[in-house]
Amino acid sequence: MIKNIIYIGVLIPFLISCNSADWTGDRKAEAIGYCTSSGNPKEFCECSVDILVTIVTYDEFSHWNSEILDGKHPSGDVVSKMMGVGKRVADECRSK
């Protein structure tokens, strides 16, 4: 039992960092820029991107964002992840 708890304690931070590893400072700034250019406050956008980087990889975000900007309707697993981002953003960032 203790061994399982230790394993989970080590595994969870690793899994979280896997998604954020490809999110460089410049890439985060790019995502914040897309958000603020849509008229959202900077604090809200920073909060949103902090959540985004824990759920999707930069490549997933970039592909999804390109499809949105091209007027397409993204599909697949990334849509599900982005819906998760949206829910957390609504819960955690709306007051900013």
FENDA-V120127 format. One record per residue. N is the residue number from 1. BURIAL is # if it has 9 or more other ideal C-beta (glycine too) atoms within 8 Angstrom, else .. Layout:
BEGIN
N	BURIAL
N	BURIAL
END
This chain:
BEGIN
1	.
2	.
3	.
4	.
5	.
6	.
7	.
8	.
9	.
10	.
11	.
12	.
13	.
14	.
15	.
16	#
17	.
18	.
19	#
20	#
21	.
22	#
23	#
24	.
25	.
26	.
27	#
28	#
29	.
30	.
31	#
32	#
33	.
34	#
35	#
36	#
37	.
38	.
39	.
40	#
41	.
42	.
43	.
44	#
45	#
46	#
47	#
48	#
49	#
50	.
51	#
52	#
53	#
54	.
55	#
56	#
57	.
58	#
59	.
60	#
61	#
62	.
63	#
64	#
65	#
66	.
67	#
68	#
69	.
70	.
71	.
72	.
73	.
74	#
75	.
76	.
77	.
78	#
79	#
80	.
81	#
82	#
83	.
84	#
85	#
86	.
87	.
88	#
89	#
90	.
91	.
92	.
93	#
94	.
95	.
96	.
END
